[in-house]
Amino acid sequence: MPAPAEPRATDPVQDRPLRHRAPARGLQPYVGARRSGNAGRRRAGPGGLRRAGRLRELVGTGLVDSFGLSLGWTVLVLAAAHRGGVAEAALYNAAMLLGVVLSAPVTGWLARRFAGRTLLRGAGVVELVLRVGMLAGVVWGLPTPLVAVGVTVMHVAAWAGFAAMRAEVSAVDPRPRAMTRYALATAAVEAAGIGAAALMPVGPAGHPTGWLLAAVMAVYGGSLLPTILSARRARVTIARRRVTARSGRLPVSARTLALGGGVMLLASGPTLLAVPLTTELHGRAWVAAAAVAFSLGCLLSPVAVEAVGRLRLPTALSWPLWGVTMLAGWIVAPVVPAAVLAAQFLSGLAMTALEGDMDARVAEKAPASAVTTVLAYSSAVRAMGSALAVRALPAMAAAPAVGAASGYAVVALAAGAAVLVAGPLLRRATRRPLPAA
């Protein structure tokens, strides 16, 4: 009597055999806890160890990359500000924003043609070359428009690779804690890169010189090498189906993306302008301490995500809650210098938690073949909201009035959350049949 055939693993989303998720070396495919309904269940044995090791590898590469990126980008912006003033530095920041927005459709196009391994390697190599090239261009005096175009292309590649890396994190462990852990690692180490760049000795042209400049370029570009090498173990495959926002087939609702972008629009302005705000309110002596406080908040964000997750709050309530937390400390920041530290601590905790929770939720709802694309759109929407906040806040309020502006934003977030939560409840109540006479 022949032995019964082994059951084939099925995709919990599309309920069909898994043809492309089978890992190498006999490792059984991992079905995420939230997708399979086995929340809290852990896999024992070598498979679980390999999964934990892969997650540590991804977090480690993110740490190295983020430190190099923040170090080199800060040197580039400071050199640009010395050469062409605030206008040139603002132009490069606008070019960066344009690259983030364009990265979403570009990532979708690339994900339909290349597997995660090829996408990560290609984006990493392109970004590495442009990092070194654009920093050298600013130092050696290339025309500003040419540098701006290079910065845009560089950030298209950077955010395409970032989306691919987060898709790998989701493939290893789709829980919000894992995604938040990756987000906090990349956010917390940025303070070290910014601080190191700000404390470097500079020459008459406003940038490091000699061997120190060569070291900055080496770290700026070389920090991508661990990501390129880590791509050999990528699990994400080619997205065979076309995924576009215009056609309405983006496997995450526009309402979800709009909610995340709206929270960043209302809540992220003071956090992203923390350096100039702190300097104007209480002096440069508090800037370094505020950066450390932000990093400490980032480190505690996974605990906060798990605590809020246990409450099982709807997204329309939990995401505005993170926004309120971002703004809470800034309400009293103009009054007491130490309040800036509390504000940045809460901002680091809440902003990282929101980013990790949003990425985990949109990745959970998407088919495996579209995870990279939806994560790119998630980043683009958040970046657009943050850019509008940074642009609007200085126009609406000076630094001493940031407390009042934060208070108004808290009221707006609370009112918006109330409307979003009450709307479905009212619709359900009106649809109930009337009792018979």
Contacts in CASP RR format, 6 or more apart in sequence:
PFRMAT RR
TARGET T0000
AUTHOR 0000-0000-0000
METHOD contacts of the structure
MODEL  1
MPAPAEPRATDPVQDRPLRHRAPARGLQPYVGARRSGNAGRRRAGPGGLR
RAGRLRELVGTGLVDSFGLSLGWTVLVLAAAHRGGVAEAALYNAAMLLGV
VLSAPVTGWLARRFAGRTLLRGAGVVELVLRVGMLAGVVWGLPTPLVAVG
VTVMHVAAWAGFAAMRAEVSAVDPRPRAMTRYALATAAVEAAGIGAAALM
PVGPAGHPTGWLLAAVMAVYGGSLLPTILSARRARVTIARRRVTARSGRL
PVSARTLALGGGVMLLASGPTLLAVPLTTELHGRAWVAAAAVAFSLGCLL
SPVAVEAVGRLRLPTALSWPLWGVTMLAGWIVAPVVPAAVLAAQFLSGLA
MTALEGDMDARVAEKAPASAVTTVLAYSSAVRAMGSALAVRALPAMAAAP
AVGAASGYAVVALAAGAAVLVAGPLLRRATRRPLPAA
8 17 0 8 1.000
8 18 0 8 1.000
9 17 0 8 1.000
9 18 0 8 1.000
9 21 0 8 1.000
9 22 0 8 1.000
9 28 0 8 1.000
9 29 0 8 1.000
9 31 0 8 1.000
10 16 0 8 1.000
10 17 0 8 1.000
10 18 0 8 1.000
11 17 0 8 1.000
11 18 0 8 1.000
11 21 0 8 1.000
11 367 0 8 1.000
11 368 0 8 1.000
12 31 0 8 1.000
12 35 0 8 1.000
12 36 0 8 1.000
13 35 0 8 1.000
13 367 0 8 1.000
13 368 0 8 1.000
14 367 0 8 1.000
18 29 0 8 1.000
20 237 0 8 1.000
20 368 0 8 1.000
21 29 0 8 1.000
21 235 0 8 1.000
21 237 0 8 1.000
21 368 0 8 1.000
22 29 0 8 1.000
23 29 0 8 1.000
23 30 0 8 1.000
23 235 0 8 1.000
27 46 0 8 1.000
27 47 0 8 1.000
27 50 0 8 1.000
28 47 0 8 1.000
30 43 0 8 1.000
30 47 0 8 1.000
30 48 0 8 1.000
30 51 0 8 1.000
30 172 0 8 1.000
30 173 0 8 1.000
31 38 0 8 1.000
32 38 0 8 1.000
32 173 0 8 1.000
32 174 0 8 1.000
32 175 0 8 1.000
33 39 0 8 1.000
33 40 0 8 1.000
33 41 0 8 1.000
33 174 0 8 1.000
33 175 0 8 1.000
34 174 0 8 1.000
34 175 0 8 1.000
34 364 0 8 1.000
35 174 0 8 1.000
35 364 0 8 1.000
42 48 0 8 1.000
43 51 0 8 1.000
51 172 0 8 1.000
51 173 0 8 1.000
54 172 0 8 1.000
54 233 0 8 1.000
55 169 0 8 1.000
55 172 0 8 1.000
55 173 0 8 1.000
55 178 0 8 1.000
55 181 0 8 1.000
57 230 0 8 1.000
57 233 0 8 1.000
58 165 0 8 1.000
58 168 0 8 1.000
58 169 0 8 1.000
58 172 0 8 1.000
58 182 0 8 1.000
58 230 0 8 1.000
59 181 0 8 1.000
59 182 0 8 1.000
59 185 0 8 1.000
60 185 0 8 1.000
60 226 0 8 1.000
61 165 0 8 1.000
61 226 0 8 1.000
61 227 0 8 1.000
61 230 0 8 1.000
62 165 0 8 1.000
62 182 0 8 1.000
62 185 0 8 1.000
62 186 0 8 1.000
62 226 0 8 1.000
62 227 0 8 1.000
63 185 0 8 1.000
63 186 0 8 1.000
63 189 0 8 1.000
64 223 0 8 1.000
64 226 0 8 1.000
64 227 0 8 1.000
65 186 0 8 1.000
65 223 0 8 1.000
65 224 0 8 1.000
65 226 0 8 1.000
65 227 0 8 1.000
66 185 0 8 1.000
66 186 0 8 1.000
66 187 0 8 1.000
66 189 0 8 1.000
66 190 0 8 1.000
67 189 0 8 1.000
67 190 0 8 1.000
67 192 0 8 1.000
67 193 0 8 1.000
67 219 0 8 1.000
67 223 0 8 1.000
68 193 0 8 1.000
68 219 0 8 1.000
68 220 0 8 1.000
68 221 0 8 1.000
68 222 0 8 1.000
68 223 0 8 1.000
69 131 0 8 1.000
69 158 0 8 1.000
69 190 0 8 1.000
69 220 0 8 1.000
69 223 0 8 1.000
70 189 0 8 1.000
70 190 0 8 1.000
70 191 0 8 1.000
70 192 0 8 1.000
70 193 0 8 1.000
70 194 0 8 1.000
70 197 0 8 1.000
71 193 0 8 1.000
71 194 0 8 1.000
71 196 0 8 1.000
71 197 0 8 1.000
71 216 0 8 1.000
71 219 0 8 1.000
71 220 0 8 1.000
72 131 0 8 1.000
72 135 0 8 1.000
72 197 0 8 1.000
72 216 0 8 1.000
72 219 0 8 1.000
72 220 0 8 1.000
73 220 0 8 1.000
74 193 0 8 1.000
74 194 0 8 1.000
74 195 0 8 1.000
74 197 0 8 1.000
74 198 0 8 1.000
75 135 0 8 1.000
75 197 0 8 1.000
75 200 0 8 1.000
75 207 0 8 1.000
75 208 0 8 1.000
75 216 0 8 1.000
75 220 0 8 1.000
76 92 0 8 1.000
76 134 0 8 1.000
76 135 0 8 1.000
76 138 0 8 1.000
77 89 0 8 1.000
77 92 0 8 1.000
77 93 0 8 1.000
78 197 0 8 1.000
78 198 0 8 1.000
78 202 0 8 1.000
78 206 0 8 1.000
78 207 0 8 1.000
79 135 0 8 1.000
79 138 0 8 1.000
79 139 0 8 1.000
79 205 0 8 1.000
79 206 0 8 1.000
79 207 0 8 1.000
80 88 0 8 1.000
80 89 0 8 1.000
80 92 0 8 1.000
80 138 0 8 1.000
80 147 0 8 1.000
81 88 0 8 1.000
81 89 0 8 1.000
82 205 0 8 1.000
82 206 0 8 1.000
82 207 0 8 1.000
83 138 0 8 1.000
83 141 0 8 1.000
83 205 0 8 1.000
83 206 0 8 1.000
84 144 0 8 1.000
88 144 0 8 1.000
91 144 0 8 1.000
91 148 0 8 1.000
92 147 0 8 1.000
92 148 0 8 1.000
92 151 0 8 1.000
94 148 0 8 1.000
95 148 0 8 1.000
95 149 0 8 1.000
95 150 0 8 1.000
95 151 0 8 1.000
95 152 0 8 1.000
95 155 0 8 1.000
96 151 0 8 1.000
96 152 0 8 1.000
96 155 0 8 1.000
97 383 0 8 1.000
97 384 0 8 1.000
97 387 0 8 1.000
98 152 0 8 1.000
98 155 0 8 1.000
99 152 0 8 1.000
99 153 0 8 1.000
99 155 0 8 1.000
99 156 0 8 1.000
99 159 0 8 1.000
100 155 0 8 1.000
100 159 0 8 1.000
100 379 0 8 1.000
100 380 0 8 1.000
100 383 0 8 1.000
100 384 0 8 1.000
101 380 0 8 1.000
101 383 0 8 1.000
101 384 0 8 1.000
102 152 0 8 1.000
102 156 0 8 1.000
103 155 0 8 1.000
103 156 0 8 1.000
103 157 0 8 1.000
103 158 0 8 1.000
103 159 0 8 1.000
103 160 0 8 1.000
103 163 0 8 1.000
103 376 0 8 1.000
103 379 0 8 1.000
103 380 0 8 1.000
104 373 0 8 1.000
104 376 0 8 1.000
104 377 0 8 1.000
104 379 0 8 1.000
104 380 0 8 1.000
105 244 0 8 1.000
106 156 0 8 1.000
106 160 0 8 1.000
106 376 0 8 1.000
107 159 0 8 1.000
107 160 0 8 1.000
107 161 0 8 1.000
107 163 0 8 1.000
107 164 0 8 1.000
107 372 0 8 1.000
107 373 0 8 1.000
107 376 0 8 1.000
108 239 0 8 1.000
108 243 0 8 1.000
108 372 0 8 1.000
108 373 0 8 1.000
108 376 0 8 1.000
110 119 0 8 1.000
110 123 0 8 1.000
110 160 0 8 1.000
111 119 0 8 1.000
111 164 0 8 1.000
111 238 0 8 1.000
111 239 0 8 1.000
111 243 0 8 1.000
111 369 0 8 1.000
111 370 0 8 1.000
111 372 0 8 1.000
111 373 0 8 1.000
112 238 0 8 1.000
112 239 0 8 1.000
112 240 0 8 1.000
112 241 0 8 1.000
112 242 0 8 1.000
112 243 0 8 1.000
113 238 0 8 1.000
114 238 0 8 1.000
115 234 0 8 1.000
115 236 0 8 1.000
115 237 0 8 1.000
115 238 0 8 1.000
116 164 0 8 1.000
116 167 0 8 1.000
116 168 0 8 1.000
116 231 0 8 1.000
116 234 0 8 1.000
116 235 0 8 1.000
116 236 0 8 1.000
116 237 0 8 1.000
116 372 0 8 1.000
117 231 0 8 1.000
117 232 0 8 1.000
117 234 0 8 1.000
118 231 0 8 1.000
119 160 0 8 1.000
119 161 0 8 1.000
119 164 0 8 1.000
119 236 0 8 1.000
119 372 0 8 1.000
120 161 0 8 1.000
120 164 0 8 1.000
120 165 0 8 1.000
120 168 0 8 1.000
120 227 0 8 1.000
120 228 0 8 1.000
120 230 0 8 1.000
120 231 0 8 1.000
120 234 0 8 1.000
121 228 0 8 1.000
121 231 0 8 1.000
122 157 0 8 1.000
122 228 0 8 1.000
123 157 0 8 1.000
123 158 0 8 1.000
123 160 0 8 1.000
123 161 0 8 1.000
123 164 0 8 1.000
124 157 0 8 1.000
124 161 0 8 1.000
124 224 0 8 1.000
124 227 0 8 1.000
124 228 0 8 1.000
125 228 0 8 1.000
126 153 0 8 1.000
126 154 0 8 1.000
126 157 0 8 1.000
127 154 0 8 1.000
127 157 0 8 1.000
127 158 0 8 1.000
127 161 0 8 1.000
127 224 0 8 1.000
128 221 0 8 1.000
128 222 0 8 1.000
128 224 0 8 1.000
128 225 0 8 1.000
128 228 0 8 1.000
130 150 0 8 1.000
130 151 0 8 1.000
130 153 0 8 1.000
130 154 0 8 1.000
130 157 0 8 1.000
131 154 0 8 1.000
131 220 0 8 1.000
131 221 0 8 1.000
131 224 0 8 1.000
132 217 0 8 1.000
132 220 0 8 1.000
132 221 0 8 1.000
134 147 0 8 1.000
134 150 0 8 1.000
134 151 0 8 1.000
134 154 0 8 1.000
135 216 0 8 1.000
135 217 0 8 1.000
135 220 0 8 1.000
136 217 0 8 1.000
137 147 0 8 1.000
138 147 0 8 1.000
138 207 0 8 1.000
139 205 0 8 1.000
139 207 0 8 1.000
139 213 0 8 1.000
159 376 0 8 1.000
159 379 0 8 1.000
159 380 0 8 1.000
160 376 0 8 1.000
161 227 0 8 1.000
162 379 0 8 1.000
163 372 0 8 1.000
163 373 0 8 1.000
163 375 0 8 1.000
163 376 0 8 1.000
163 379 0 8 1.000
164 234 0 8 1.000
164 236 0 8 1.000
164 372 0 8 1.000
165 182 0 8 1.000
165 227 0 8 1.000
166 179 0 8 1.000
166 182 0 8 1.000
166 359 0 8 1.000
166 363 0 8 1.000
166 375 0 8 1.000
167 236 0 8 1.000
167 363 0 8 1.000
167 371 0 8 1.000
167 372 0 8 1.000
167 375 0 8 1.000
168 234 0 8 1.000
168 235 0 8 1.000
168 236 0 8 1.000
169 178 0 8 1.000
169 179 0 8 1.000
169 182 0 8 1.000
170 178 0 8 1.000
170 179 0 8 1.000
170 359 0 8 1.000
170 360 0 8 1.000
170 363 0 8 1.000
170 364 0 8 1.000
170 371 0 8 1.000
170 375 0 8 1.000
171 235 0 8 1.000
171 236 0 8 1.000
171 368 0 8 1.000
171 371 0 8 1.000
172 178 0 8 1.000
172 235 0 8 1.000
174 360 0 8 1.000
174 363 0 8 1.000
174 364 0 8 1.000
175 360 0 8 1.000
176 305 0 8 1.000
176 306 0 8 1.000
176 309 0 8 1.000
176 356 0 8 1.000
176 357 0 8 1.000
176 360 0 8 1.000
176 361 0 8 1.000
177 302 0 8 1.000
177 305 0 8 1.000
177 306 0 8 1.000
178 360 0 8 1.000
179 356 0 8 1.000
179 357 0 8 1.000
179 359 0 8 1.000
179 360 0 8 1.000
179 363 0 8 1.000
180 301 0 8 1.000
180 302 0 8 1.000
180 305 0 8 1.000
180 352 0 8 1.000
180 353 0 8 1.000
180 355 0 8 1.000
180 356 0 8 1.000
180 357 0 8 1.000
180 360 0 8 1.000
181 302 0 8 1.000
182 356 0 8 1.000
183 301 0 8 1.000
183 352 0 8 1.000
183 355 0 8 1.000
183 356 0 8 1.000
183 359 0 8 1.000
184 298 0 8 1.000
184 299 0 8 1.000
184 301 0 8 1.000
184 302 0 8 1.000
184 352 0 8 1.000
187 295 0 8 1.000
187 298 0 8 1.000
187 348 0 8 1.000
187 351 0 8 1.000
187 352 0 8 1.000
187 355 0 8 1.000
188 294 0 8 1.000
188 295 0 8 1.000
188 297 0 8 1.000
188 298 0 8 1.000
188 299 0 8 1.000
188 352 0 8 1.000
189 295 0 8 1.000
191 291 0 8 1.000
191 292 0 8 1.000
191 294 0 8 1.000
191 295 0 8 1.000
192 295 0 8 1.000
194 291 0 8 1.000
195 288 0 8 1.000
195 291 0 8 1.000
197 216 0 8 1.000
200 208 0 8 1.000
200 212 0 8 1.000
200 216 0 8 1.000
201 208 0 8 1.000
201 212 0 8 1.000
202 208 0 8 1.000
202 209 0 8 1.000
203 209 0 8 1.000
207 213 0 8 1.000
208 216 0 8 1.000
236 368 0 8 1.000
236 371 0 8 1.000
236 372 0 8 1.000
237 368 0 8 1.000
237 369 0 8 1.000
238 369 0 8 1.000
239 369 0 8 1.000
239 370 0 8 1.000
239 372 0 8 1.000
239 373 0 8 1.000
240 369 0 8 1.000
241 367 0 8 1.000
241 369 0 8 1.000
241 370 0 8 1.000
242 249 0 8 1.000
243 249 0 8 1.000
243 250 0 8 1.000
243 251 0 8 1.000
243 370 0 8 1.000
243 373 0 8 1.000
243 374 0 8 1.000
244 250 0 8 1.000
245 254 0 8 1.000
245 377 0 8 1.000
248 254 0 8 1.000
250 373 0 8 1.000
250 374 0 8 1.000
250 377 0 8 1.000
251 365 0 8 1.000
251 366 0 8 1.000
251 367 0 8 1.000
251 370 0 8 1.000
251 374 0 8 1.000
252 362 0 8 1.000
252 365 0 8 1.000
252 366 0 8 1.000
252 374 0 8 1.000
252 377 0 8 1.000
252 378 0 8 1.000
256 315 0 8 1.000
256 358 0 8 1.000
256 361 0 8 1.000
256 362 0 8 1.000
256 365 0 8 1.000
257 362 0 8 1.000
257 377 0 8 1.000
257 378 0 8 1.000
257 381 0 8 1.000
258 381 0 8 1.000
259 315 0 8 1.000
259 316 0 8 1.000
259 319 0 8 1.000
259 420 0 8 1.000
260 319 0 8 1.000
260 354 0 8 1.000
260 358 0 8 1.000
260 381 0 8 1.000
260 382 0 8 1.000
261 381 0 8 1.000
261 382 0 8 1.000
261 384 0 8 1.000
261 385 0 8 1.000
262 385 0 8 1.000
263 319 0 8 1.000
263 320 0 8 1.000
263 322 0 8 1.000
263 323 0 8 1.000
263 354 0 8 1.000
263 413 0 8 1.000
264 354 0 8 1.000
264 382 0 8 1.000
264 385 0 8 1.000
264 386 0 8 1.000
264 389 0 8 1.000
265 385 0 8 1.000
265 386 0 8 1.000
265 388 0 8 1.000
265 389 0 8 1.000
266 323 0 8 1.000
266 327 0 8 1.000
266 389 0 8 1.000
266 409 0 8 1.000
266 412 0 8 1.000
266 413 0 8 1.000
267 322 0 8 1.000
267 323 0 8 1.000
267 324 0 8 1.000
267 326 0 8 1.000
267 327 0 8 1.000
267 350 0 8 1.000
267 389 0 8 1.000
267 409 0 8 1.000
267 413 0 8 1.000
268 326 0 8 1.000
268 351 0 8 1.000
268 385 0 8 1.000
268 386 0 8 1.000
268 389 0 8 1.000
268 390 0 8 1.000
269 386 0 8 1.000
269 389 0 8 1.000
269 390 0 8 1.000
269 393 0 8 1.000
270 277 0 8 1.000
270 326 0 8 1.000
270 327 0 8 1.000
270 330 0 8 1.000
270 333 0 8 1.000
270 343 0 8 1.000
270 347 0 8 1.000
270 393 0 8 1.000
270 402 0 8 1.000
270 405 0 8 1.000
270 406 0 8 1.000
271 294 0 8 1.000
271 326 0 8 1.000
271 330 0 8 1.000
271 344 0 8 1.000
271 347 0 8 1.000
271 348 0 8 1.000
271 351 0 8 1.000
272 386 0 8 1.000
272 389 0 8 1.000
272 390 0 8 1.000
273 390 0 8 1.000
273 393 0 8 1.000
273 394 0 8 1.000
274 290 0 8 1.000
274 294 0 8 1.000
274 340 0 8 1.000
274 343 0 8 1.000
274 344 0 8 1.000
274 347 0 8 1.000
275 287 0 8 1.000
275 290 0 8 1.000
276 399 0 8 1.000
277 333 0 8 1.000
277 399 0 8 1.000
277 402 0 8 1.000
278 286 0 8 1.000
278 287 0 8 1.000
278 290 0 8 1.000
278 340 0 8 1.000
279 287 0 8 1.000
280 399 0 8 1.000
281 333 0 8 1.000
281 334 0 8 1.000
281 337 0 8 1.000
281 340 0 8 1.000
281 399 0 8 1.000
281 400 0 8 1.000
281 402 0 8 1.000
282 337 0 8 1.000
282 340 0 8 1.000
286 337 0 8 1.000
286 340 0 8 1.000
286 341 0 8 1.000
289 341 0 8 1.000
290 340 0 8 1.000
290 341 0 8 1.000
290 343 0 8 1.000
290 344 0 8 1.000
291 344 0 8 1.000
293 340 0 8 1.000
293 341 0 8 1.000
293 342 0 8 1.000
293 344 0 8 1.000
293 345 0 8 1.000
294 344 0 8 1.000
294 345 0 8 1.000
294 347 0 8 1.000
294 348 0 8 1.000
295 348 0 8 1.000
296 345 0 8 1.000
297 345 0 8 1.000
297 346 0 8 1.000
297 347 0 8 1.000
297 348 0 8 1.000
297 349 0 8 1.000
297 352 0 8 1.000
298 348 0 8 1.000
298 349 0 8 1.000
298 352 0 8 1.000
300 349 0 8 1.000
301 348 0 8 1.000
301 349 0 8 1.000
301 350 0 8 1.000
301 352 0 8 1.000
301 353 0 8 1.000
301 356 0 8 1.000
304 349 0 8 1.000
304 350 0 8 1.000
304 353 0 8 1.000
305 353 0 8 1.000
305 356 0 8 1.000
305 357 0 8 1.000
308 318 0 8 1.000
308 321 0 8 1.000
308 353 0 8 1.000
309 318 0 8 1.000
311 318 0 8 1.000
313 321 0 8 1.000
314 421 0 8 1.000
315 361 0 8 1.000
316 417 0 8 1.000
316 420 0 8 1.000
316 421 0 8 1.000
317 417 0 8 1.000
317 420 0 8 1.000
317 421 0 8 1.000
318 357 0 8 1.000
319 354 0 8 1.000
319 357 0 8 1.000
319 358 0 8 1.000
320 413 0 8 1.000
320 414 0 8 1.000
320 416 0 8 1.000
320 417 0 8 1.000
321 417 0 8 1.000
322 350 0 8 1.000
322 351 0 8 1.000
322 353 0 8 1.000
322 354 0 8 1.000
322 357 0 8 1.000
323 350 0 8 1.000
323 354 0 8 1.000
323 413 0 8 1.000
324 410 0 8 1.000
324 413 0 8 1.000
324 414 0 8 1.000
325 346 0 8 1.000
325 347 0 8 1.000
325 349 0 8 1.000
325 350 0 8 1.000
326 346 0 8 1.000
326 347 0 8 1.000
326 348 0 8 1.000
326 350 0 8 1.000
326 351 0 8 1.000
326 354 0 8 1.000
327 406 0 8 1.000
327 407 0 8 1.000
327 409 0 8 1.000
327 410 0 8 1.000
327 413 0 8 1.000
328 343 0 8 1.000
328 346 0 8 1.000
328 406 0 8 1.000
328 410 0 8 1.000
329 339 0 8 1.000
329 342 0 8 1.000
329 343 0 8 1.000
329 346 0 8 1.000
329 347 0 8 1.000
329 406 0 8 1.000
330 343 0 8 1.000
330 347 0 8 1.000
330 402 0 8 1.000
330 403 0 8 1.000
330 406 0 8 1.000
331 403 0 8 1.000
331 406 0 8 1.000
331 407 0 8 1.000
331 410 0 8 1.000
332 339 0 8 1.000
332 403 0 8 1.000
333 339 0 8 1.000
333 340 0 8 1.000
333 343 0 8 1.000
333 402 0 8 1.000
333 403 0 8 1.000
333 406 0 8 1.000
334 399 0 8 1.000
334 400 0 8 1.000
334 401 0 8 1.000
334 402 0 8 1.000
334 403 0 8 1.000
355 382 0 8 1.000
358 378 0 8 1.000
358 382 0 8 1.000
359 375 0 8 1.000
359 378 0 8 1.000
362 374 0 8 1.000
362 375 0 8 1.000
362 377 0 8 1.000
362 378 0 8 1.000
363 371 0 8 1.000
363 374 0 8 1.000
363 375 0 8 1.000
365 374 0 8 1.000
366 373 0 8 1.000
366 374 0 8 1.000
393 402 0 8 1.000
393 405 0 8 1.000
396 405 0 8 1.000
397 404 0 8 1.000
397 405 0 8 1.000
END
